[in-house]
Amino acid sequence: MTAMSKPNELPFETTLHVRDHCMCLHVQRAARALARRFDEALKPHGLTNQQFSLLMSLNRPAPPRMKEVALLLALDRTTLTANLKVLERRGLARSDPDPGDRRSRLLILTDDGRRMLVAALPAWKRTESDIEALLVRGGPDDLRANLKALS
């Protein structure tokens, strides 16, 4: 009787195969490593990578609706609201009722938020460049295209 013929056994080779081939595992590990690098780079500016991304998503000619930002950042509304509250308390962003639809909110980058982004952008650029230099095949544009296809 082989190991696979027993219903509750799983060969260690299968574990190794999943470890070496699981896209989800590799993307999650890479995402956590990248997040740590950006968090470290943005720390002197008092931002996390998630806060930087949220502020950057508000830097538009017209304030976006909460739903648009949630879709862009792949966040549910509850998580977006929690992250936004931290930035609102710091005076970096605010949310106002949408005059065109009172059920919706517009997210606004404040002047202080814009100054914070301007100050933090060089650290983000350096870190982005350092990470792109680590890519071994295909380059950053190919990686971004593949990740976008997956999302």
N, C-alpha and C positions, 0 to 999 in steps of 0.2 A: 504494500500500500504506500503510495507517495504522499509527501507532506500536503500537497494540494488536494488530495482526495479526502482529507479530514476536514470537516466543515469549520472548525474553529482554529485552524492553524494557518499561519501566514509565514512563508519563508523569509528569512532575513534578507535574502537577495531582493525580494520585492520592496522591502523597506529602503534598501540602497537605491533601487531604481527610482522610487518615488522621490527620495532625497535629491537625486541627481537630475531628475527630469521635470519635476513639478513646477510649472510656470508660476503658479500662485505663490509657492514658497519663495522662489527666487525673486519675484517682483516685490513681495513683502519685505524680504531681507534687504534688498536694495533700497526700497523706500525708507525703511527705518534708518539705514546707514546714511542716506542722503539727508534725511530730516535732521539727524544729529549734526552733520557737517554744517548745514545751513543754520541750525539753532546756535551753534558755537560762533559762527561768523557774524550773526546778527545780534548776539547777546550784548556786545558793547553799546548797541543802539537801543537796548531795552525791548527788543522784539524777538518773537519766535518766528520760525519759518512760516507757520500757519497764519500768524498775525500779519506778517509781511505780505503774504499772498492775498489775504483778505483786503488789506489796505490797497494793494496794487489793483485788485479787481474793481475798486471804487474809483480809480483814477480814469475817469471818462469825461467826455464833453457834457453828457447829461447823466444825472444820477440814475443808477440801475434800480430795478425793483428787486426785492429780497429773493424772489423766485429765480430771477436770472443769475444772481450771484451764487445761490445754492446749487444751481445746475452746473455752473462753470467750475465750482470748487468741489463738486460731487459730495455735498454735505446735505444732511436733512435740515429742515427748518429749525428744529430744536437746537442742534449743534451750532448752526450758523448764529442763531439768536444768542446763545451762550458766549460764543467767541466775540460777537459784536458788542455785547454788554461790557466786556473788559476794555475794548477800544473806546467805547463811549465814555466810560468812567475816566479814562485818561485824556479825553477831549480830542481824540484822533479821528473819530468818526461819529456820525449821528444818524438816526433814522427818523424820518418825517412821514406823516400820512401822505399818500399819493393823491394829489388834488383831482386826478382823473378817475380814481377808484379808491374810495375811503377804506376798503377792505385790505388794500395793499399798502406796503411801505416802501419808500425810496431810501436808499442808503447813500449817505453823503460823506465824502472825504473832507474833513475840515482843513483849514489852513495849517494847523499844527500837524495833522496827519500827512499833509503834502510835504511839509518840511522834514518830517521823520523819514518819509520815503526817499527824499533827495539825499539826506544824510546817510541812509542805509544802503542805497543803490551801489556805491562802489564796492562794499563788502560782498553784496550779492553777486556782482559781476566777477569779482576775483574768484569766488567760490565756484560759480558756474564754469568759468574758464578752467579752473583746476580739475573739476570733475570731468569736463569734456576731454581733457588731455589724457584721462585714464582709460577712455574707451578703446578697446583693442580692435574691434571690427565694425565696419559700417559707418562709424562716425555719429555725431550727435543728432543730425537731421534724420538719419535712418532710425535711430532709437526712438526719437520723438514721434515719428510717423507710426512705428510699430506700437508704441504705447497708446497713441491716440486711437489706432484701429481697435485695440483691446478695450478701450473705455467707451 
